[in-house]
Amino acid sequence: MIRTVSIWRWQLVFTGSMVAIVVMVAAFKPQTLGIPFFLAGITLIVVTTIATLLVPWHRLPPNAVTVVPFLDALAVGLTTNAPDLRLGFLWVFPVVWLASYFTMPWVVGGIAFIGLCLVVFSDRTGTPADVLLRVLTAIITLGFLGVTVRIGAQRARASRRLLQRRSEQINRAAERAETNQHRVTQIIDALGVALVVVTAEGRILQMNDAYRVLYGRDRFGAALPTAAVEYDGRRGATVPPERTTLARAAAGENLQDERVWLFDGTGKWRALEVTTQTVASANARDQITLVVIDDVTMLLEAAEERRALTAIVSHELRNPLTAIVGHVDLLREREDLPGRVPAQLEVIANAGERMQELVTTMLDQTVPPTEDPFEPVDLRQIFDAAAASAAPLIAVNRQMLEILGVDTLVIHGDAFRLRQVLDNLLSNAVKYTPSGGRITARLRAMGAQAELVLSDTGMGIAPDELPRLFEPYFRSDAAIRGGIAGTGLGMGIAREIVVAHEGSIEVTSEVGQGTTVTLRFPRRRKKEVQA
């Protein structure tokens, strides 16, 4: 089909040129249209063009198309019979056609045929020498044109073939590179160590599956609704956004097996060891950092279990050792011991005392850390930290979060547990509020109590479902129909934590209008007041 279209294009361009000439002849020299040879040439061009459009060229041999430029050359020869018209330049079309697509013998044959037409049909005015000069000039000019076009066409075809081969080589190299990259990606994804490459602007270039699972990221690097939160210690304070692992790596900090605690989206603590390594980039000015994150939680848990086992064994050894040493001391006080018995009792007593010292040393090394007691914490600061973590998701949903009220609201509590409550409530507000909605938090001190009111403009909760809100695994019908992810456990856990802080949680809602959650905590627990 491509070959047929090319034939049509060449012939239609030639025919269009002849039509334009005929129109000008009719306008300026209409008497020329009465010349038989001129009319015969125009008629031959029309017939040849119609035949060119009707012939199924794809079924014929490639050289069959040479008939068309030869007929065009004959038609031009017929039109050259018209006096005072120099239409011989139109032989350029068939000569260029033959030189572009056929071998040199065809070009020579075409030029010879044109010379014959020039002798037979052209105007013979002037001396024989003038006629011969015109014929030779036309043949030489067309011959030079044909040779030049033929050489250019050969070079163009050679360049096209060369480019095609190079393109094929590039495609094969690209396929090999893609295959190698896919293989490397599979190997990296199979590693248990989390890997992520980050730029100086904090943009993630690449990461493996271990990192996606650990930090709750999708394949494009965006944080999922269950994104993990980093802490400076187990049950410690949340790490601010500018001090997270990725932020520090982007800033160029050199980390070497630095311990980071992660509270992941499944509610589990994970101990991580983070190492950073600068990676070479194509542009020396661009800073790219590889972050290697090793999850050592199981190692720590195993070590903790070993310490616990050692403590249990040591504790169980202490009681019988105490009994042995005590009874040996009683026996040594007796005066009726025969012969070598006192010396033997001395050996037993010394061995028991050494064993007691070993047990005491083991117990000292395996004492588990005590849980942090409730302490003064700033409820406003904790909420600001939760809001900072939720900020990317709020921005993606084009929602607005407004925090009103006091700048400081100190209560006695567990900062980690309180953060769990606020994370859960804020996450619910974001999930159930449509795009462009508004979320408002208001903190205030009410005498001996601290109050936090979180309201949204979300879908709301039906009145008959509101009493079941704190039941385990309860999900509203609207949330299920809307395909909103959730387990139905968050509100129950939040209420348990609030009650443990001697506080209260109250939820009011209206379908289509939104939900309001009110938290109230004593500024000081009863235990602190009585103390």
C-alpha positions as CSV (number, residue, x, y, z in Angstrom):
1,M,0.0,0.0,0.0
2,I,2.9,2.4,0.7
3,R,4.3,1.8,-2.8
4,T,0.9,2.5,-4.4
5,V,0.5,5.7,-2.5
6,S,3.9,6.9,-3.6
7,I,3.1,6.2,-7.3
8,W,-0.2,8.2,-6.9
9,R,1.6,11.1,-5.2
10,W,4.2,11.4,-8.0
11,Q,1.7,11.3,-10.8
12,L,-0.8,13.6,-9.1
13,V,2.0,16.2,-8.6
14,F,2.9,16.1,-12.2
15,T,-0.7,16.2,-13.3
16,G,-1.4,19.1,-11.0
17,S,1.5,21.1,-12.6
18,M,0.1,20.3,-16.1
19,V,-3.4,21.4,-15.1
20,A,-2.0,24.7,-13.8
21,I,-0.1,25.3,-17.2
22,V,-3.3,24.4,-19.2
23,V,-5.3,27.0,-17.2
24,M,-2.6,29.7,-17.9
25,V,-2.5,28.7,-21.6
26,A,-6.3,29.0,-21.8
27,A,-6.1,32.4,-20.2
28,F,-3.3,33.9,-22.2
29,K,-2.9,31.9,-25.4
30,P,-6.2,30.0,-26.0
31,Q,-5.3,29.4,-29.7
32,T,-2.7,26.9,-28.4
33,L,-5.5,24.6,-27.3
34,G,-6.3,24.0,-30.9
35,I,-2.9,22.4,-31.7
36,P,-3.5,18.6,-32.1
37,F,-0.3,17.5,-30.6
38,F,-0.8,19.7,-27.6
39,L,-4.3,18.4,-27.0
40,A,-3.0,14.8,-27.5
41,G,-0.3,15.4,-24.8
42,I,-2.9,16.8,-22.3
43,T,-5.2,13.9,-23.1
44,L,-2.4,11.3,-22.6
45,I,-1.6,12.8,-19.2
46,V,-5.3,12.6,-18.1
47,V,-5.6,9.0,-19.3
48,T,-2.3,8.0,-17.7
49,T,-3.3,9.6,-14.4
50,I,-6.7,7.8,-14.4
51,A,-5.0,4.5,-15.2
52,T,-2.4,5.1,-12.5
53,L,-5.2,5.4,-9.9
54,L,-7.0,2.3,-11.1
55,V,-4.1,-0.2,-11.6
56,P,-3.4,-2.5,-8.6
57,W,0.3,-1.8,-8.4
58,H,0.9,-4.0,-5.4
59,R,0.1,-7.0,-7.6
60,L,2.5,-6.1,-10.4
61,P,6.3,-6.4,-10.5
62,P,8.2,-3.3,-9.2
63,N,9.5,-2.3,-12.7
64,A,6.1,-2.2,-14.2
65,V,5.6,1.3,-12.8
66,T,8.3,2.6,-15.3
67,V,5.5,2.7,-17.9
68,V,4.1,5.8,-16.1
69,P,7.1,8.1,-16.3
70,F,7.7,7.0,-19.9
71,L,4.1,7.9,-20.8
72,D,4.6,11.2,-19.0
73,A,7.7,11.9,-21.0
74,L,5.8,11.2,-24.2
75,A,3.0,13.5,-23.2
76,V,5.5,16.3,-22.5
77,G,7.1,15.7,-25.9
78,L,3.7,16.1,-27.6
79,T,3.1,19.4,-25.8
80,T,6.5,20.8,-26.9
81,N,5.1,21.0,-30.4
82,A,3.3,24.2,-29.4
83,P,5.1,27.3,-30.7
84,D,6.4,30.0,-28.3
85,L,5.9,27.6,-25.3
86,R,8.9,26.0,-23.6
87,L,7.4,23.1,-21.8
88,G,10.4,20.9,-22.1
89,F,11.4,21.6,-18.5
90,L,8.5,19.3,-17.5
91,W,10.7,16.4,-18.4
92,V,12.3,17.0,-15.0
93,F,9.4,15.0,-13.5
94,P,9.8,11.7,-15.2
95,V,13.7,11.9,-15.0
96,V,13.6,12.6,-11.3
97,W,11.0,9.8,-10.8
98,L,13.2,7.3,-12.7
99,A,16.4,8.4,-10.9
100,S,14.8,8.3,-7.4
101,Y,13.4,4.7,-7.6
102,F,15.1,2.8,-10.4
103,T,18.6,1.9,-11.5
104,M,20.9,3.9,-13.8
105,P,20.0,2.0,-17.0
106,W,16.4,3.1,-16.6
107,V,17.5,6.7,-16.2
108,V,19.6,6.5,-19.4
109,G,16.8,4.8,-21.2
110,G,14.4,7.5,-20.1
111,I,16.7,10.3,-21.2
112,A,17.2,8.6,-24.6
113,F,13.5,8.3,-25.0
114,I,13.1,12.0,-24.1
115,G,15.8,12.9,-26.7
116,L,13.8,10.9,-29.3
117,C,10.6,12.8,-28.4
118,L,12.5,16.1,-28.6
119,V,13.6,15.2,-32.2
120,V,10.2,14.0,-33.3
121,F,7.8,16.5,-31.7
122,S,9.6,19.7,-30.8
123,D,9.6,22.9,-32.8
124,R,12.1,22.7,-35.7
125,T,12.5,26.4,-36.4
126,G,16.0,27.5,-37.0
127,T,19.0,25.9,-38.7
128,P,19.8,22.2,-38.2
129,A,22.6,23.3,-36.0
130,D,20.3,25.2,-33.7
131,V,17.9,22.2,-33.5
132,L,20.8,19.9,-32.7
133,L,22.1,22.3,-30.1
134,R,18.7,22.4,-28.4
135,V,18.5,18.6,-28.4
136,L,22.0,18.1,-27.0
137,T,21.6,20.8,-24.4
138,A,18.3,19.2,-23.1
139,I,19.8,15.7,-23.1
140,I,23.0,16.8,-21.3
141,T,21.0,18.9,-18.7
142,L,18.6,16.0,-18.0
143,G,21.4,13.5,-17.9
144,F,23.3,15.6,-15.3
145,L,20.0,16.0,-13.3
146,G,19.3,12.3,-13.5
147,V,22.8,11.3,-12.4
148,T,22.8,13.8,-9.5
149,V,19.4,12.6,-8.3
150,R,20.4,9.0,-8.6
151,I,23.6,9.5,-6.5
152,G,21.6,11.4,-3.9
153,A,18.9,8.7,-3.8
154,Q,21.5,6.0,-3.4
155,R,23.2,7.9,-0.5
156,A,19.8,8.5,1.1
157,R,18.9,4.9,0.9
158,A,22.3,3.9,2.4
159,S,21.9,6.5,5.2
160,R,18.4,5.2,5.8
161,R,19.6,1.6,6.0
162,L,22.4,2.7,8.3
163,L,20.0,4.5,10.6
164,Q,17.7,1.6,10.6
165,R,20.5,-0.8,11.6
166,R,21.6,1.7,14.4
167,S,18.0,2.0,15.5
168,E,17.7,-1.8,15.7
169,Q,20.9,-1.9,17.7
170,I,19.7,0.8,20.0
171,N,16.4,-1.0,20.5
172,R,18.2,-4.2,21.3
173,A,20.4,-2.4,23.8
174,A,17.4,-0.8,25.3
175,E,15.7,-4.1,25.6
176,R,18.8,-5.6,27.3
177,A,19.0,-2.6,29.6
178,E,15.3,-2.9,30.5
179,T,15.7,-6.7,31.1
180,N,18.8,-6.1,33.3
181,Q,17.0,-3.3,35.2
182,H,14.0,-5.6,35.7
183,R,16.3,-8.3,37.0
184,V,18.0,-5.9,39.4
185,T,14.7,-4.6,40.6
186,Q,13.5,-8.2,41.3
187,I,16.7,-8.9,43.2
188,I,16.4,-5.7,45.3
189,D,12.7,-6.3,46.0
190,A,13.6,-9.8,47.2
191,L,15.9,-8.3,49.9
192,G,14.7,-8.1,53.4
193,V,16.5,-4.9,53.9
194,A,14.5,-1.7,53.0
195,L,16.2,0.4,50.4
196,V,15.2,3.9,49.2
197,V,17.0,6.5,47.0
198,V,16.1,10.1,47.7
199,T,17.2,13.4,46.2
200,A,18.2,16.6,47.9
201,E,14.7,17.9,47.4
202,G,13.3,14.9,49.3
203,R,11.9,13.2,46.2
204,I,12.0,9.4,46.2
205,L,13.6,8.1,43.0
206,Q,13.4,4.4,43.7
207,M,12.5,2.0,46.5
208,N,12.1,-1.7,47.1
209,D,9.1,-3.7,48.3
210,A,10.5,-4.0,51.9
211,Y,10.5,-0.2,52.2
212,R,6.9,0.1,50.7
213,V,5.6,-2.5,53.3
214,L,7.5,-0.9,56.2
215,Y,6.5,2.7,55.6
216,G,3.1,2.2,54.0
217,R,4.0,3.6,50.5
218,D,2.5,2.8,47.1
219,R,4.6,1.9,44.1
220,F,4.9,5.6,43.2
221,G,6.2,6.7,46.6
222,A,3.0,8.4,47.9
223,A,2.1,7.9,51.5
224,L,-0.9,5.6,52.1
225,P,-3.6,6.4,54.7
226,T,-1.9,3.9,57.1
227,A,1.5,5.5,56.8
228,A,3.9,4.6,59.6
229,V,5.2,7.2,62.2
230,E,8.8,7.4,63.4
231,Y,9.6,8.0,67.1
232,D,12.8,8.9,68.9
233,G,12.4,6.0,71.2
234,R,10.0,3.2,72.0
235,R,6.8,4.9,73.3
236,G,8.8,8.1,73.0
237,A,8.0,11.4,71.2
238,T,7.2,11.5,67.5
239,V,10.0,12.6,65.2
240,P,9.2,16.0,63.6
241,P,8.9,16.0,59.7
242,E,12.2,17.8,59.2
243,R,14.0,15.1,61.3
244,T,12.6,12.0,59.7
245,T,14.9,9.5,58.1
246,L,14.2,10.7,54.6
247,A,14.5,14.3,55.5
248,R,17.9,13.8,57.2
249,A,19.1,11.7,54.2
250,A,17.9,14.4,51.8
251,A,19.7,17.1,53.9
252,G,23.0,15.1,53.4
253,E,23.4,13.8,57.0
254,N,25.7,10.8,57.3
255,L,23.9,8.1,59.3
256,Q,25.6,4.9,60.4
257,D,23.5,2.2,62.0
258,E,21.4,4.9,63.8
259,R,18.5,3.5,65.8
260,V,15.0,4.7,64.8
261,W,11.7,3.4,66.3
262,L,8.8,3.0,63.9
263,F,5.1,2.5,64.8
264,D,3.8,1.0,61.6
265,G,0.3,1.0,60.1
266,T,-0.5,-2.4,61.7
267,G,0.1,-1.1,65.2
268,K,3.4,-2.8,65.8
269,W,6.7,-1.3,67.0
270,R,9.7,-1.9,64.8
271,A,13.3,-1.1,65.7
272,L,15.3,0.1,62.7
273,E,18.9,0.7,62.0
274,V,19.4,3.4,59.4
275,T,22.6,3.9,57.2
276,T,23.0,6.5,54.5
277,Q,25.3,6.4,51.5
278,T,25.9,9.1,48.8
279,V,25.3,7.8,45.3
280,A,27.0,9.1,42.2
281,S,24.7,10.9,39.7
282,A,24.9,12.0,36.1
283,N,25.1,15.6,37.2
284,A,27.7,16.2,39.9
285,R,25.6,19.0,41.4
286,D,22.7,16.7,42.1
287,Q,22.9,15.0,45.5
288,I,21.4,11.5,45.6
289,T,21.4,9.4,48.8
290,L,20.8,5.7,49.3
291,V,19.1,4.9,52.6
292,V,19.6,1.4,53.9
293,I,17.0,0.5,56.6
294,D,17.5,-2.8,58.5
295,D,14.6,-4.1,60.6
296,V,16.3,-5.4,63.7
297,T,13.0,-5.9,65.7
298,M,13.3,-9.7,65.7
299,L,16.9,-9.5,66.9
300,L,16.0,-7.2,69.8
301,E,13.0,-9.4,70.7
302,A,15.2,-12.5,70.6
303,A,17.8,-10.7,72.8
304,E,15.0,-9.7,75.1
305,E,13.7,-13.2,75.3
306,R,17.2,-14.5,76.1
307,R,17.5,-11.9,78.9
308,A,14.0,-12.9,80.2
309,L,15.0,-16.6,80.1
310,T,18.2,-15.8,81.9
311,A,16.4,-13.8,84.5
312,I,13.9,-16.6,85.1
313,V,16.6,-19.2,85.4
314,S,18.7,-17.0,87.7
315,H,15.7,-16.3,89.8
316,E,14.8,-20.0,90.1
317,L,18.4,-20.8,91.0
318,R,18.5,-18.2,93.8
319,N,15.9,-20.0,96.1
320,P,17.6,-23.4,96.2
321,L,21.0,-21.8,96.5
322,T,19.8,-19.7,99.5
323,A,18.5,-22.9,101.1
324,I,21.8,-24.8,100.5
325,V,24.0,-22.0,101.8
326,G,21.7,-21.4,104.8
327,H,21.7,-25.0,105.9
328,V,25.5,-25.3,105.3
329,D,25.9,-22.4,107.7
330,L,23.8,-24.1,110.3
331,L,25.8,-27.3,110.0
332,R,29.1,-25.4,110.3
333,E,28.0,-24.1,113.7
334,R,27.7,-27.6,115.1
335,E,30.5,-28.8,117.3
336,D,29.9,-32.5,116.9
337,L,31.0,-32.8,113.3
338,P,33.3,-35.7,112.7
339,G,36.7,-35.6,111.0
340,R,36.8,-34.0,107.5
341,V,33.1,-32.9,107.5
342,P,33.9,-29.3,108.5
343,A,36.4,-28.9,105.7
344,Q,33.9,-30.4,103.2
345,L,31.1,-28.0,104.4
346,E,33.5,-25.1,103.9
347,V,34.0,-26.2,100.3
348,I,30.2,-26.4,99.8
349,A,29.7,-23.0,101.4
350,N,32.4,-21.3,99.2
351,A,30.9,-22.8,96.0
352,G,27.4,-21.7,97.0
353,E,28.5,-18.2,97.7
354,R,30.2,-18.0,94.3
355,M,27.1,-19.3,92.6
356,Q,25.0,-16.7,94.4
357,E,27.3,-13.9,93.1
358,L,26.9,-15.2,89.6
359,V,23.1,-15.3,89.9
360,T,23.1,-11.7,91.3
361,T,25.3,-10.5,88.4
362,M,23.0,-12.2,85.8
363,L,19.9,-10.6,87.4
364,D,21.5,-7.2,87.4
365,Q,22.2,-7.5,83.6
366,T,18.7,-8.7,82.7
367,V,16.5,-6.2,84.6
368,P,14.0,-5.0,82.0
369,P,13.5,-1.2,81.6
370,T,10.6,0.1,83.6
371,E,7.6,1.7,81.8
372,D,7.6,5.4,81.7
373,P,5.0,6.8,84.1
374,F,2.5,9.4,83.3
375,E,4.1,12.8,83.1
376,P,3.2,16.4,82.1
377,V,2.6,16.5,78.3
378,D,1.4,19.3,76.0
379,L,-1.9,18.2,74.3
380,R,-1.6,21.0,71.8
381,Q,2.0,19.9,70.9
382,I,0.8,16.3,70.4
383,F,-2.0,17.4,68.2
384,D,0.3,19.6,66.1
385,A,2.6,16.6,65.6
386,A,-0.4,14.5,64.5
387,A,-1.6,17.3,62.1
388,A,1.9,17.5,60.6
389,S,1.9,13.8,59.8
390,A,-1.6,14.0,58.2
391,A,-0.8,17.2,56.3
392,P,0.2,15.5,53.0
393,L,-3.0,13.5,52.9
394,I,-5.0,16.6,53.8
395,A,-3.3,18.4,50.9
396,V,-4.0,15.6,48.4
397,N,-7.7,15.7,49.4
398,R,-7.7,19.5,49.1
399,Q,-9.1,19.8,52.6
400,M,-8.6,22.5,55.1
401,L,-7.5,21.9,58.7
402,E,-7.8,24.8,61.2
403,I,-6.4,24.6,64.7
404,L,-7.9,27.0,67.2
405,G,-7.7,27.7,70.9
406,V,-4.8,27.8,73.3
407,D,-1.2,27.4,72.2
408,T,-0.4,25.3,75.3
409,L,-2.6,22.7,77.1
410,V,-0.6,20.7,79.6
411,I,-2.1,17.5,81.1
412,H,-0.7,14.4,82.9
413,G,-0.6,11.5,80.5
414,D,1.2,9.1,78.2
415,A,2.3,11.1,75.1
416,F,2.5,7.9,73.0
417,R,-1.0,6.7,73.8
418,L,-2.5,10.2,73.4
419,R,-0.9,10.4,70.0
420,Q,-2.6,7.2,69.1
421,V,-6.0,8.7,69.9
422,L,-5.4,11.9,68.0
423,D,-4.0,10.1,65.0
424,N,-7.0,7.8,64.9
425,L,-9.6,10.7,65.2
426,L,-7.8,12.9,62.7
427,S,-7.4,10.0,60.2
428,N,-11.2,9.3,60.5
429,A,-11.9,13.0,59.9
430,V,-9.8,13.0,56.7
431,K,-11.2,9.7,55.4
432,Y,-14.8,10.5,55.9
433,T,-14.6,14.2,54.7
434,P,-15.0,14.7,51.0
435,S,-12.5,16.7,48.9
436,G,-12.6,20.4,49.7
437,G,-14.1,19.8,53.1
438,R,-13.1,21.4,56.4
439,I,-11.7,20.0,59.6
440,T,-11.6,22.1,62.7
441,A,-9.8,21.4,66.0
442,R,-10.4,23.6,69.1
443,L,-8.4,23.2,72.3
444,R,-9.3,25.0,75.5
445,A,-8.8,24.8,79.3
446,M,-12.0,24.6,81.4
447,G,-10.9,24.9,85.0
448,A,-9.4,21.6,86.1
449,Q,-10.2,20.0,82.7
450,A,-8.7,20.2,79.2
451,E,-11.0,19.9,76.2
452,L,-10.3,19.1,72.6
453,V,-13.1,19.3,70.1
454,L,-12.5,17.9,66.6
455,S,-15.2,18.5,64.0
456,D,-15.5,17.8,60.3
457,T,-17.9,18.4,57.4
458,G,-17.9,14.7,56.4
459,M,-20.6,12.2,55.6
460,G,-21.8,11.9,59.2
461,I,-23.2,8.9,61.1
462,A,-26.8,7.7,61.2
463,P,-28.5,8.1,64.6
464,D,-29.1,4.3,64.8
465,E,-25.5,3.6,64.2
466,L,-24.0,6.1,66.6
467,P,-24.4,4.0,69.8
468,R,-22.5,1.1,68.1
469,L,-19.5,3.4,67.2
470,F,-17.2,1.9,69.9
471,E,-18.1,-1.7,69.2
472,P,-15.2,-3.8,67.9
473,Y,-15.2,-4.2,64.1
474,F,-18.2,-2.0,63.6
475,R,-18.3,-0.1,60.3
476,S,-21.2,2.1,59.2
477,D,-23.2,1.2,56.1
478,A,-22.2,4.4,54.3
479,A,-18.5,3.6,54.9
480,I,-18.9,0.1,53.6
481,R,-20.8,1.2,50.5
482,G,-18.3,4.0,49.8
483,G,-15.4,1.5,49.9
484,I,-13.6,3.4,52.6
485,A,-10.8,1.3,54.2
486,G,-10.9,0.5,57.9
487,T,-11.0,-2.2,60.5
488,G,-13.6,-0.8,62.9
489,L,-11.2,-1.1,65.9
490,G,-9.9,2.5,66.1
491,M,-12.7,4.1,68.1
492,G,-12.8,1.3,70.7
493,I,-9.0,1.5,71.3
494,A,-9.3,5.3,71.5
495,R,-11.9,5.1,74.2
496,E,-9.9,2.6,76.2
497,I,-6.9,5.0,76.1
498,V,-9.0,8.0,77.1
499,V,-10.6,6.1,80.0
500,A,-7.1,5.1,81.2
501,H,-6.4,8.8,81.4
502,E,-9.5,9.3,83.5
503,G,-11.0,11.3,80.6
504,S,-14.2,11.0,78.4
505,I,-15.0,10.9,74.7
506,E,-18.2,12.1,73.2
507,V,-19.4,11.8,69.6
508,T,-22.2,13.7,67.9
509,S,-23.0,13.5,64.3
510,E,-25.6,14.3,61.6
511,V,-25.8,12.6,58.2
512,G,-24.5,14.8,55.5
513,Q,-23.4,17.5,57.9
514,G,-20.4,16.0,59.6
515,T,-19.2,14.6,62.9
516,T,-17.9,16.2,66.1
517,V,-15.7,14.4,68.7
518,T,-15.1,15.9,72.1
519,L,-12.3,14.8,74.3
520,R,-12.0,15.9,78.0
521,F,-9.1,15.1,80.3
522,P,-8.4,16.1,83.8
523,R,-5.4,18.5,84.0
524,R,-4.1,16.4,86.8
525,R,-5.2,12.8,87.5
526,K,-6.6,11.8,90.9
527,K,-3.4,10.1,91.8
528,E,-1.4,13.3,91.3
529,V,-4.0,15.4,93.2
530,Q,-3.9,13.1,96.2
531,A,-0.1,13.0,96.2
